[in-house]
Amino acid sequence: MYPSSINITPYLEDSSGYRGEAEQVFTPSNVSQVRDIVDDARAQRIPLTIAGAGTGLTGARVPHGGWVISLERFRTIEIGRGKARCGAGAILSDLHEAAARTKQFFGPNPTEASACIGGVISTNAGGARSFRYGSVRRHVLALEVTFMDGQTRDFKRGDRVDFPIRNIRTPGTTKSAAGYYLQPNLEWVDLLAGSEGTLGIVTQAELQLFEEPAAILSGVVFFATSDAALRAVEAWRPIHELRVLEFMDGHSLALLRSGYPEIPTHAGAALLIEQNLRSENDEEVDLWTARLADAKAFEQESWFGFTAADHERFREFRHTLPAMVLDMVRRNGFPKFGTDFAAPLDRNRDLYAYYVQRCEELFPGRYVIFGHVGDANVHVNLLPANHEQAKQAEHLITDFACFVVSLGGTVAAEHGIGKIKTDLLKLMYLPDEIEAMREVKRRLDPDWLLGRGNIFEP
């Protein structure tokens, strides 16, 4: 038997503020109990939603009725050389700490360290280091998965999907988390990573780890204007072993100044960088003097460091911004309207210019733009102050999505589609391509019980 139901309320929303309802929540502690829950749900035709840590921004873990299955008891982490075996409920920060004790690290660095491993796999999450290491899918070596027919299967990297699929287009971006990854010679781990809890229940995963570099140069580089910062992005993308290239606009810096008065008063943008080095005396260090001069950056007022304390200080600086935005949104009493769109790299400046133009027309002074500029995946956060602005924000997000698609981009770079963005998926893919995804869903979950409402409308 599996554990009886617990308090439902904490499982009925995620960090987006999206709320749902459920009849019961179950917290199994082993795969046998997971299979029992699946068998009962299938027999009674009860929808089953997988709950992660609740850090998602698209409502994917929020149930539309039925049962919730939380894998929070699957918390084991076993570190090996070049890999980690993790339970789906293991917390990302715990993986970071365990890997660091062996002088290793997990390449992708999803922003929310309190996310669970199953969650970052289900959304094919990205993060600051995806610029160098790519999204989570690339680093999944093996998965243990229970399907809705009650079978539990183990898949290794290289195991091919054993039923026919129809291939669909991919956006011209460096990362995407929009719908199923239906590509030639498809492997099971690639199909399941990014499927947002709609195809199977992942209970364990083996993830790739990397050796820590001998040294890391971290920095926050300030510029007079966003245009100067974006020109630097184009010049710096090819830099050897650059692993982070993040952006903050002038509105972001203005918001941060209350906690960081040392930000230059005349700075209108900033780039956050990290570079793997062979040592602190690596010749790459000296090259940054010329790079800053060529980019017309604030050489004397920018921040650089090699130590763990420097690295943590700059990480905290980056992560303080979305926390401040979320706090402001809560105080305003309206939902947060944010984008997770990405464009092809050569259209990055076109996308940014459109964001600014439209935001200045409708939300002057009430928006911030920041994020993964190295992947042409900056996030716009709109901060409505009244009901009329909230309605405008909703329409503007759709307008942004249409423009991104016209550039050959994606409507979900790293957060997934969930339940909130199903309409946007239709802007990106043709009906026949979405039907190709539905065919896979029907093959593995013919009664459409698992993750109902995620990716596809109910």
Secondary structure, DSSP 4 states (H G I P E B T S, - for coil): -PPPP---GGGSB-TT--B-B-SEEE--SSHHHHHHHHHHHHHHT--EEEE--S--SSSTTS-BSSEEEE-TT---EEEETTEEEEETT-BHHHHHHHHHTTTEE-S---S-TTSBHHHHHHTT---TTHHHH--GGGGEEEEEEE-TTS-EEEEETTPBPSS--------SSS---SS----TT-BHHHHHTTSTTSS-EEEEEEEE-EEPPSEEEEEEEEESSHHHHHHHHHHHTT-TTEEEEEEEEHHHHHHHTTT-TTS-TT--EEEEEEEEESSTT-HHHHHHHHHHHHTT--TTTSEEE-SHHHHHHHHHHHHHHHHHHHHHHHHHTS--EE---B--GGGHHHHHHHHHHHHHHH-TTSEEEEEEGGGTEEEEEE---SHHHHHHHHHHHHHHHHHHHHTT-BS-SSS--TTTSHHHHHHHS-HHHHHHHHHHHHHH-TT--BTTTSSS--
